[in-house]
Amino acid sequence: MLAATPFDPQYFSEVLCLRISDDLTEHGWSQQNFFLTEELTISLAAECHLLNDDGGMKLAGVGRGSGQTVRPTIRGDQIAWLKAGQSIACDRYLQIMENLRIALNRTLFLGLDEYESHFAFYAPGASYLKHLDRFRDDDSRIVSVVIYLNPEWLQEQGGALRLHPEGMATQDIVPLASRLVLFLSAQMLHEVLPATRDRLSIAGWFRRRP
């Protein structure tokens, strides 16, 4: 299982990153199951629920800077950014992402400098219409990363991440706990379909400095 040694940079470089490299080169996206341990996934899900219950999340906007607006008919999730030191679980997750960043640079030579991420909470019925993750005036986002925090998710509950690879059939990815999805930020149109239950994830981006 991929979760067996989540903190081992050598493991990332020799096993996971070769798989991701092939996927990104051939398809522009990669799915890896069982990426986090069950314990860490449960802890991150509990933190996301707590933030939502305590009012620590805010409705996400579309656009950036002064042009950002909240438009729930386009994007309906609530978010809270992850910061180093906010919890043991978040620090463990951020360390895993740092190890993955280093390994991806070794394998794909992408020049990734940093990682940013936020919890994303979709209430039943909320969605995010088709979009790209890279802004027109900012090309710093290189690889988009999503990790799901939803145990025992059933396909009929909806909430899939729908990818639109250019020249290929759409791909619907069920948001099952511990599942990792990566895709090229500038190229992969994608959307989040509405679900019948709360849908939790961490969305993030490996970036180059401007």
Helices and strands as residue ranges (DSSP letters): G 2-4, H 9-11, I 12-16, H 17-26, E 29-32, H 38-53, E 58-59, G 65-67, E 78-81, H 88-108, E 114-122, E 128-131, E 141-148, G 155-157, E 161-164, E 171-173, E 180-184, E 189-192, E 199-207
